[in-house]
Amino acid sequence: MKKTILIIDDHLEIRENTAEILELSGFNVLKAENGRVGVDVALSSKPDLIICDIMMPGLDGYGVLHMLRNNHTTEHTPFIFLTAKTERSDFRRGMEMGADDYITKPFDDIELLHALETRLKKQEIIEKKYNRENNGFSNLVTDLQNTGALTLDISKYESEHYSRKQLLYSEGKRPRYLFFLKSGKLKTYRVNEDGKEYITSFYSKGDYIGYLPLFENVSYTDSAELLEDSEVVLIPKDDFLNMVFSDLRLSTKFIKLIAGDLADKEERMLRLAYDSLRKRIAKALLEIQEKFDKENLTMTASITREDFARYVGTATESLIRTLSDFKSEKLIDIKEGKIQILNKEKLNHLLF
């Protein structure tokens, strides 16, 4: 579907030339000759993106931006200033008010189109729903990196090699980094007063780890241990937070995703408390398969039966008996320590 762009500019030649560039590039174009008309068109037509001059008689570009950001139907519409003004104070004022970008006159076709495409892709990501349980945070970061909306270059940060069973961080410590798992697998866990371990999550290659304490500015509430020899990239806390909080809509997206992640963890705790053992193990099988890229689950190498039992909240012997039942029911197959899921649908909808 074609995207609709609104151009607000009191200069006829600039308005028409910009419109021609966009129409030739496949966009629908709306035009307004001043700020007041532009606001009316924006509110009535709901364009996908707005390009607006700053210096206009009557209602200038700042006034247009203020009015549209304070209307719930246009508050999140991408907004690009088109201006001949290059003073730093003008840029800062516009960005503080919620502008997404600036294009300085004179500009060429490529510069204009690149700015539009970047902002439209960013908007699609902001509106996209991410799976909260299965790598949603990592997928959001990757998508934002690909559009240039988040300038997080993993290659510029140092990576460290960790051995199996080595701790990445421990409960009670203050966070200093966001971690990126370049290779390997990892578990996070808590230990109760009786010394019993409860596994909170598993992570694999391509996952970001330890982001929740960074956002909340609190100590770690769990520990992270490598399940196999791994390579981890260490991203300084301030670097990541400065990038995220430089854009209100991006930070809102991250916070909503994290809030959903917390809700999912609470739901999992309820399942542990009230679901039958069979249901808990079935859900865990599906969750771990998703986390590890739909590969067969190697219980003897990366995830031991003991770890799997701790994730489910049961004794290892009970886990083994239930897995054996699932195999008899042809829901899974077990060969040489590997578990292969044969019937996702039935596992996902067990009655008891």
C-alpha positions as a Markdown table, in Angstrom:
| # | Residue | x | y | z |
|---|---|---|---|---|
| 1 | Met | 0.0 | 0.0 | 0.0 |
| 2 | Lys | 1.3 | 3.5 | -0.9 |
| 3 | Lys | 2.4 | 5.7 | 1.9 |
| 4 | Thr | 0.9 | 9.2 | 2.1 |
| 5 | Ile | 3.2 | 12.2 | 2.7 |
| 6 | Leu | 2.0 | 15.7 | 3.7 |
| 7 | Ile | 4.2 | 18.6 | 2.6 |
| 8 | Ile | 3.7 | 21.9 | 4.4 |
| 9 | Asp | 5.6 | 24.8 | 2.9 |
| 10 | Asp | 4.6 | 28.4 | 2.0 |
| 11 | His | 7.1 | 28.4 | -1.0 |
| 12 | Leu | 5.2 | 27.2 | -4.0 |
| 13 | Glu | 8.3 | 26.1 | -6.0 |
| 14 | Ile | 9.8 | 24.1 | -3.1 |
| 15 | Arg | 6.4 | 22.5 | -2.3 |
| 16 | Glu | 5.8 | 21.5 | -5.9 |
| 17 | Asn | 9.4 | 20.2 | -6.5 |
| 18 | Thr | 9.3 | 18.2 | -3.3 |
| 19 | Ala | 5.9 | 16.7 | -4.2 |
| 20 | Glu | 7.2 | 15.8 | -7.7 |
| 21 | Ile | 10.1 | 13.9 | -6.2 |
| 22 | Leu | 7.9 | 11.9 | -3.9 |
| 23 | Glu | 5.2 | 11.2 | -6.5 |
| 24 | Leu | 7.8 | 9.8 | -8.9 |
| 25 | Ser | 9.0 | 7.6 | -6.1 |
| 26 | Gly | 5.6 | 6.0 | -5.5 |
| 27 | Phe | 4.2 | 8.1 | -2.7 |
| 28 | Asn | 0.8 | 9.7 | -2.4 |
| 29 | Val | 1.3 | 13.4 | -1.7 |
| 30 | Leu | -0.8 | 16.0 | 0.1 |
| 31 | Lys | 0.2 | 19.6 | 0.0 |
| 32 | Ala | -0.5 | 22.6 | 2.3 |
| 33 | Glu | 0.6 | 26.2 | 1.6 |
| 34 | Asn | 0.8 | 27.3 | 5.3 |
| 35 | Gly | 0.8 | 25.9 | 8.8 |
| 36 | Arg | -2.9 | 26.3 | 9.6 |
| 37 | Val | -3.9 | 24.5 | 6.4 |
| 38 | Gly | -1.3 | 21.9 | 7.1 |
| 39 | Val | -2.7 | 21.1 | 10.6 |
| 40 | Asp | -6.2 | 20.8 | 9.1 |
| 41 | Val | -5.0 | 18.5 | 6.4 |
| 42 | Ala | -3.0 | 16.4 | 8.8 |
| 43 | Leu | -6.0 | 16.0 | 11.2 |
| 44 | Ser | -8.4 | 15.1 | 8.5 |
| 45 | Ser | -6.2 | 12.9 | 6.3 |
| 46 | Lys | -3.9 | 11.2 | 8.8 |
| 47 | Pro | -0.8 | 11.0 | 6.6 |
| 48 | Asp | 1.9 | 8.5 | 7.2 |
| 49 | Leu | 4.6 | 11.2 | 7.5 |
| 50 | Ile | 4.8 | 15.0 | 7.5 |
| 51 | Ile | 7.4 | 17.2 | 6.0 |
| 52 | Cys | 7.1 | 20.8 | 7.3 |
| 53 | Asp | 9.0 | 24.1 | 6.7 |
| 54 | Ile | 10.0 | 26.0 | 9.9 |
| 55 | Met | 9.8 | 29.6 | 8.8 |
| 56 | Met | 6.2 | 30.3 | 7.6 |
| 57 | Pro | 4.0 | 33.3 | 8.3 |
| 58 | Gly | 1.2 | 32.9 | 10.8 |
| 59 | Leu | 1.7 | 29.4 | 12.3 |
| 60 | Asp | 5.3 | 28.4 | 11.9 |
| 61 | Gly | 6.7 | 24.9 | 11.8 |
| 62 | Tyr | 7.2 | 24.7 | 15.6 |
| 63 | Gly | 3.5 | 25.7 | 16.1 |
| 64 | Val | 2.4 | 23.0 | 13.6 |
| 65 | Leu | 4.5 | 20.4 | 15.5 |
| 66 | His | 3.2 | 21.5 | 18.8 |
| 67 | Met | -0.5 | 21.2 | 17.7 |
| 68 | Leu | 0.0 | 17.8 | 16.1 |
| 69 | Arg | 1.9 | 16.3 | 19.0 |
| 70 | Asn | -0.9 | 17.4 | 21.3 |
| 71 | Asn | -3.6 | 15.6 | 19.3 |
| 72 | His | -3.9 | 11.9 | 20.0 |
| 73 | Thr | -4.6 | 11.1 | 16.3 |
| 74 | Thr | -1.3 | 12.6 | 15.1 |
| 75 | Glu | 1.0 | 12.5 | 18.2 |
| 76 | His | 3.0 | 9.6 | 16.8 |
| 77 | Thr | 3.1 | 10.6 | 13.1 |
| 78 | Pro | 6.7 | 10.9 | 11.9 |
| 79 | Phe | 7.6 | 14.6 | 11.5 |
| 80 | Ile | 10.5 | 16.0 | 9.5 |
| 81 | Phe | 11.5 | 19.7 | 9.4 |
| 82 | Leu | 12.5 | 21.1 | 6.1 |
| 83 | Thr | 14.5 | 24.3 | 6.8 |
| 84 | Ala | 17.2 | 26.6 | 5.6 |
| 85 | Lys | 18.1 | 27.3 | 9.2 |
| 86 | Thr | 21.2 | 25.5 | 10.5 |
| 87 | Glu | 21.7 | 27.0 | 13.9 |
| 88 | Arg | 22.2 | 24.4 | 16.6 |
| 89 | Ser | 19.6 | 25.9 | 18.9 |
| 90 | Asp | 16.9 | 25.4 | 16.1 |
| 91 | Phe | 17.8 | 21.8 | 15.8 |
| 92 | Arg | 17.7 | 21.2 | 19.5 |
| 93 | Arg | 14.4 | 23.0 | 20.0 |
| 94 | Gly | 12.7 | 21.0 | 17.3 |
| 95 | Met | 14.0 | 17.6 | 18.6 |
| 96 | Glu | 13.0 | 18.5 | 22.1 |
| 97 | Met | 9.5 | 19.2 | 20.8 |
| 98 | Gly | 9.3 | 15.8 | 19.2 |
| 99 | Ala | 10.6 | 16.2 | 15.6 |
| 100 | Asp | 12.1 | 13.1 | 14.1 |
| 101 | Asp | 14.6 | 14.6 | 11.7 |
| 102 | Tyr | 15.8 | 17.7 | 9.8 |
| 103 | Ile | 16.5 | 18.2 | 6.1 |
| 104 | Thr | 18.4 | 21.4 | 5.4 |
| 105 | Lys | 17.7 | 23.3 | 2.2 |
| 106 | Pro | 19.0 | 22.9 | -0.4 |
| 107 | Phe | 18.7 | 19.1 | -0.5 |
| 108 | Asp | 19.0 | 16.4 | -3.2 |
| 109 | Asp | 16.5 | 13.7 | -4.1 |
| 110 | Ile | 18.5 | 10.9 | -2.5 |
| 111 | Glu | 18.8 | 12.8 | 0.8 |
| 112 | Leu | 15.1 | 13.4 | 1.0 |
| 113 | Leu | 14.1 | 9.8 | 0.1 |
| 114 | His | 16.6 | 8.3 | 2.5 |
| 115 | Ala | 15.2 | 10.4 | 5.4 |
| 116 | Leu | 11.6 | 9.4 | 4.5 |
| 117 | Glu | 12.4 | 5.7 | 4.2 |
| 118 | Thr | 14.3 | 5.6 | 7.4 |
| 119 | Arg | 11.5 | 7.3 | 9.4 |
| 120 | Leu | 8.8 | 5.2 | 7.8 |
| 121 | Lys | 10.7 | 2.0 | 8.6 |
| 122 | Lys | 11.2 | 3.2 | 12.2 |
| 123 | Gln | 7.5 | 3.9 | 12.5 |
| 124 | Glu | 6.6 | 0.4 | 11.3 |
| 125 | Ile | 8.9 | -1.1 | 14.0 |
| 126 | Ile | 7.3 | 1.1 | 16.7 |
| 127 | Glu | 3.8 | -0.1 | 15.6 |
| 128 | Lys | 4.9 | -3.7 | 15.2 |
| 129 | Lys | 4.0 | -6.2 | 18.0 |
| 130 | Tyr | 7.0 | -8.2 | 19.2 |
| 131 | Asn | 6.7 | -11.6 | 20.9 |
| 132 | Arg | 7.5 | -10.8 | 24.5 |
| 133 | Glu | 8.7 | -14.3 | 25.5 |
| 134 | Asn | 10.7 | -15.4 | 22.5 |
| 135 | Asn | 13.5 | -13.0 | 21.8 |
| 136 | Gly | 11.2 | -10.0 | 21.5 |
| 137 | Phe | 13.8 | -7.6 | 23.0 |
| 138 | Ser | 16.6 | -8.9 | 20.7 |
| 139 | Asn | 14.4 | -8.7 | 17.6 |
| 140 | Leu | 13.4 | -5.1 | 18.4 |
| 141 | Val | 17.0 | -4.1 | 18.8 |
| 142 | Thr | 18.0 | -5.8 | 15.6 |
| 143 | Asp | 15.2 | -4.2 | 13.6 |
| 144 | Leu | 16.1 | -0.7 | 15.0 |
| 145 | Gln | 19.7 | -1.3 | 14.1 |
| 146 | Asn | 18.8 | -2.3 | 10.5 |
| 147 | Thr | 16.9 | 0.9 | 10.0 |
| 148 | Gly | 19.6 | 3.1 | 11.6 |
| 149 | Ala | 17.1 | 4.2 | 14.3 |
| 150 | Leu | 19.4 | 2.7 | 17.0 |
| 151 | Thr | 23.1 | 3.3 | 16.4 |
| 152 | Leu | 24.2 | 0.2 | 18.3 |
| 153 | Asp | 27.3 | -1.2 | 16.5 |
| 154 | Ile | 28.2 | -4.4 | 18.3 |
| 155 | Ser | 31.5 | -4.6 | 16.5 |
| 156 | Lys | 32.9 | -1.6 | 18.2 |
| 157 | Tyr | 32.6 | -3.2 | 21.7 |
| 158 | Glu | 35.0 | -5.7 | 23.2 |
| 159 | Ser | 33.9 | -9.3 | 23.5 |
| 160 | Glu | 35.0 | -11.8 | 26.1 |
| 161 | His | 35.2 | -15.6 | 26.1 |
| 162 | Tyr | 33.4 | -17.4 | 28.9 |
| 163 | Ser | 33.8 | -21.1 | 29.8 |
| 164 | Arg | 30.9 | -23.5 | 30.6 |
| 165 | Lys | 29.5 | -22.9 | 34.1 |
| 166 | Gln | 31.2 | -19.5 | 34.4 |
| 167 | Leu | 29.1 | -16.7 | 35.8 |
| 168 | Leu | 28.3 | -13.7 | 33.6 |
| 169 | Tyr | 26.8 | -11.8 | 36.6 |
| 170 | Ser | 25.4 | -12.7 | 40.0 |
| 171 | Glu | 22.4 | -11.7 | 42.0 |
| 172 | Gly | 22.8 | -8.5 | 44.1 |
| 173 | Lys | 25.5 | -7.0 | 41.9 |
| 174 | Arg | 24.9 | -3.6 | 40.2 |
| 175 | Pro | 24.7 | -3.8 | 36.4 |
| 176 | Arg | 27.4 | -2.1 | 34.3 |
| 177 | Tyr | 26.7 | -3.6 | 30.9 |
| 178 | Leu | 24.1 | -4.8 | 28.5 |
| 179 | Phe | 25.3 | -8.3 | 27.3 |
| 180 | Phe | 25.0 | -9.6 | 23.8 |
| 181 | Leu | 25.5 | -13.4 | 23.4 |
| 182 | Lys | 27.6 | -13.7 | 20.2 |
| 183 | Ser | 27.8 | -17.5 | 20.5 |
| 184 | Gly | 26.8 | -20.1 | 23.0 |
| 185 | Lys | 23.9 | -20.6 | 25.5 |
| 186 | Leu | 23.2 | -19.3 | 28.9 |
| 187 | Lys | 20.7 | -19.7 | 31.8 |
| 188 | Thr | 19.5 | -17.2 | 34.4 |
| 189 | Tyr | 18.4 | -18.5 | 37.8 |
| 190 | Arg | 17.6 | -17.6 | 41.4 |
| 191 | Val | 18.4 | -19.5 | 44.6 |
| 192 | Asn | 15.9 | -19.6 | 47.4 |
| 193 | Glu | 16.6 | -19.5 | 51.2 |
| 194 | Asp | 16.9 | -23.3 | 51.2 |
| 195 | Gly | 19.6 | -23.2 | 48.5 |
| 196 | Lys | 17.2 | -24.6 | 45.8 |
| 197 | Glu | 17.8 | -23.3 | 42.3 |
| 198 | Tyr | 15.0 | -22.0 | 40.1 |
| 199 | Ile | 15.8 | -21.3 | 36.4 |
| 200 | Thr | 14.1 | -18.1 | 35.2 |
| 201 | Ser | 15.1 | -18.2 | 31.5 |
| 202 | Phe | 17.4 | -19.6 | 28.8 |
| 203 | Tyr | 19.3 | -17.6 | 26.2 |
| 204 | Ser | 21.1 | -18.4 | 23.0 |
| 205 | Lys | 23.1 | -16.8 | 20.2 |
| 206 | Gly | 21.9 | -13.4 | 19.2 |
| 207 | Asp | 20.1 | -12.6 | 22.5 |
| 208 | Tyr | 20.6 | -9.5 | 24.7 |
| 209 | Ile | 20.8 | -10.2 | 28.4 |
| 210 | Gly | 20.5 | -8.1 | 31.6 |
| 211 | Tyr | 18.5 | -5.3 | 30.1 |
| 212 | Leu | 15.7 | -5.1 | 32.8 |
| 213 | Pro | 18.0 | -4.0 | 35.7 |
| 214 | Leu | 19.5 | -1.3 | 33.4 |
| 215 | Phe | 16.1 | 0.2 | 32.7 |
| 216 | Glu | 15.1 | 0.0 | 36.4 |
| 217 | Asn | 18.5 | 1.0 | 37.7 |
| 218 | Val | 18.5 | -1.8 | 40.3 |
| 219 | Ser | 20.7 | -4.7 | 41.2 |
| 220 | Tyr | 20.5 | -8.0 | 39.5 |
| 221 | Thr | 17.7 | -10.2 | 40.9 |
| 222 | Asp | 19.1 | -13.4 | 39.4 |
| 223 | Ser | 22.4 | -14.9 | 38.3 |
| 224 | Ala | 23.5 | -15.7 | 34.8 |
| 225 | Glu | 25.6 | -18.9 | 34.1 |
| 226 | Leu | 27.0 | -20.1 | 30.7 |
| 227 | Leu | 25.7 | -23.5 | 29.6 |
| 228 | Glu | 28.6 | -23.9 | 27.2 |
| 229 | Asp | 31.8 | -22.1 | 26.0 |
| 230 | Ser | 30.5 | -18.8 | 24.8 |
| 231 | Glu | 31.5 | -15.4 | 23.4 |
| 232 | Val | 29.8 | -12.4 | 25.0 |
| 233 | Val | 29.9 | -8.7 | 23.9 |
| 234 | Leu | 29.9 | -6.1 | 26.7 |
| 235 | Ile | 28.0 | -2.9 | 25.9 |
| 236 | Pro | 28.5 | -0.2 | 28.5 |
| 237 | Lys | 25.3 | 0.7 | 30.4 |
| 238 | Asp | 25.4 | 4.4 | 29.6 |
| 239 | Asp | 25.9 | 3.9 | 25.9 |
| 240 | Phe | 22.8 | 1.8 | 25.5 |
| 241 | Leu | 20.6 | 3.9 | 27.7 |
| 242 | Asn | 21.6 | 7.1 | 26.1 |
| 243 | Met | 20.7 | 5.7 | 22.7 |
| 244 | Val | 17.3 | 4.4 | 23.8 |
| 245 | Phe | 16.2 | 7.5 | 25.8 |
| 246 | Ser | 17.3 | 10.0 | 23.1 |
| 247 | Asp | 14.0 | 9.2 | 21.4 |
| 248 | Leu | 10.8 | 9.2 | 23.5 |
| 249 | Arg | 8.9 | 6.9 | 21.2 |
| 250 | Leu | 11.7 | 4.3 | 21.2 |
| 251 | Ser | 12.1 | 4.4 | 24.9 |
| 252 | Thr | 8.3 | 4.0 | 25.3 |
| 253 | Lys | 8.4 | 0.9 | 22.9 |
| 254 | Phe | 11.2 | -0.7 | 25.0 |
| 255 | Ile | 9.4 | 0.0 | 28.3 |
| 256 | Lys | 6.1 | -1.5 | 27.0 |
| 257 | Leu | 8.0 | -4.6 | 25.8 |
| 258 | Ile | 9.7 | -5.0 | 29.1 |
| 259 | Ala | 6.4 | -4.5 | 31.0 |
| 260 | Gly | 5.0 | -7.3 | 28.9 |
| 261 | Asp | 8.0 | -9.4 | 29.6 |
| 262 | Leu | 7.4 | -9.0 | 33.3 |
| 263 | Ala | 3.7 | -9.9 | 32.9 |
| 264 | Asp | 4.8 | -13.1 | 31.0 |
| 265 | Lys | 7.1 | -14.0 | 33.9 |
| 266 | Glu | 4.3 | -13.5 | 36.4 |
| 267 | Glu | 2.1 | -15.7 | 34.2 |
| 268 | Arg | 4.8 | -18.4 | 34.2 |
| 269 | Met | 4.9 | -18.3 | 38.0 |
| 270 | Leu | 1.2 | -18.8 | 38.1 |
| 271 | Arg | 1.5 | -21.8 | 35.8 |
| 272 | Leu | 4.2 | -23.2 | 38.1 |
| 273 | Ala | 1.8 | -22.8 | 41.0 |
| 274 | Tyr | -1.5 | -24.1 | 39.4 |
| 275 | Asp | -0.8 | -26.1 | 36.2 |
| 276 | Ser | -0.4 | -29.8 | 36.3 |
| 277 | Leu | 3.1 | -31.2 | 35.9 |
| 278 | Arg | 2.3 | -32.5 | 32.4 |
| 279 | Lys | 1.2 | -29.0 | 31.3 |
| 280 | Arg | 4.2 | -27.3 | 32.8 |
| 281 | Ile | 6.6 | -29.7 | 31.1 |
| 282 | Ala | 4.8 | -29.4 | 27.8 |
| 283 | Lys | 4.9 | -25.6 | 27.9 |
| 284 | Ala | 8.6 | -25.7 | 28.9 |
| 285 | Leu | 9.4 | -28.0 | 25.9 |
| 286 | Leu | 7.8 | -25.5 | 23.5 |
| 287 | Glu | 9.4 | -22.5 | 25.1 |
| 288 | Ile | 12.9 | -23.9 | 25.1 |
| 289 | Gln | 12.5 | -25.0 | 21.5 |
| 290 | Glu | 11.5 | -21.5 | 20.5 |
| 291 | Lys | 14.4 | -19.9 | 22.4 |
| 292 | Phe | 16.9 | -22.2 | 20.7 |
| 293 | Asp | 15.9 | -21.5 | 17.1 |
| 294 | Lys | 13.6 | -24.5 | 16.8 |
| 295 | Glu | 16.5 | -26.9 | 17.0 |
| 296 | Asn | 16.3 | -30.3 | 18.6 |
| 297 | Leu | 16.7 | -30.0 | 22.3 |
| 298 | Thr | 20.0 | -31.5 | 23.5 |
| 299 | Met | 19.4 | -32.3 | 27.1 |
| 300 | Thr | 22.8 | -33.9 | 27.7 |
| 301 | Ala | 25.0 | -31.2 | 26.3 |
| 302 | Ser | 23.7 | -27.7 | 26.7 |
| 303 | Ile | 20.6 | -28.2 | 28.9 |
| 304 | Thr | 20.8 | -31.1 | 31.4 |
| 305 | Arg | 17.8 | -32.9 | 32.7 |
| 306 | Glu | 18.5 | -31.3 | 36.0 |
| 307 | Asp | 18.4 | -27.8 | 34.5 |
| 308 | Phe | 15.2 | -28.6 | 32.7 |
| 309 | Ala | 13.6 | -29.8 | 35.9 |
| 310 | Arg | 14.7 | -26.6 | 37.7 |
| 311 | Tyr | 13.0 | -24.6 | 34.9 |
| 312 | Val | 9.8 | -26.5 | 35.4 |
| 313 | Gly | 10.0 | -26.6 | 39.1 |
| 314 | Thr | 10.0 | -30.3 | 39.7 |
| 315 | Ala | 12.2 | -33.2 | 40.7 |
| 316 | Thr | 14.4 | -34.7 | 38.0 |
| 317 | Glu | 12.8 | -38.1 | 38.4 |
| 318 | Ser | 9.3 | -36.6 | 37.9 |
| 319 | Leu | 10.5 | -34.9 | 34.7 |
| 320 | Ile | 12.0 | -38.2 | 33.3 |
| 321 | Arg | 8.8 | -40.1 | 34.0 |
| 322 | Thr | 6.7 | -37.4 | 32.3 |
| 323 | Leu | 9.0 | -37.3 | 29.3 |
| 324 | Ser | 8.7 | -41.0 | 29.0 |
| 325 | Asp | 4.9 | -40.7 | 29.0 |
| 326 | Phe | 5.1 | -38.1 | 26.3 |
| 327 | Lys | 7.2 | -40.4 | 24.2 |
| 328 | Ser | 4.7 | -43.3 | 24.7 |
| 329 | Glu | 1.9 | -40.9 | 23.6 |
| 330 | Lys | 4.0 | -40.0 | 20.5 |
| 331 | Leu | 4.2 | -36.3 | 21.5 |
| 332 | Ile | 8.0 | -36.4 | 21.5 |
| 333 | Asp | 10.8 | -38.7 | 20.5 |
| 334 | Ile | 14.0 | -39.2 | 22.5 |
| 335 | Lys | 17.2 | -40.5 | 20.9 |
| 336 | Glu | 20.7 | -40.3 | 22.2 |
| 337 | Gly | 19.7 | -37.6 | 24.7 |
| 338 | Lys | 18.0 | -35.4 | 22.2 |
| 339 | Ile | 14.3 | -34.5 | 22.4 |
| 340 | Gln | 12.4 | -34.0 | 19.2 |
| 341 | Ile | 8.9 | -32.5 | 19.4 |
| 342 | Leu | 6.5 | -34.5 | 17.2 |
| 343 | Asn | 3.1 | -32.9 | 18.0 |
| 344 | Lys | 3.3 | -29.2 | 19.0 |
| 345 | Glu | -0.5 | -28.8 | 18.8 |
| 346 | Lys | -1.3 | -31.5 | 21.4 |
| 347 | Leu | 1.6 | -30.4 | 23.7 |
| 348 | Asn | 0.2 | -26.8 | 23.6 |
| 349 | His | -3.4 | -27.9 | 24.4 |
| 350 | Leu | -3.0 | -30.6 | 27.0 |
| 351 | Leu | -6.2 | -31.0 | 29.0 |
| 352 | Phe | -4.5 | -32.2 | 32.1 |
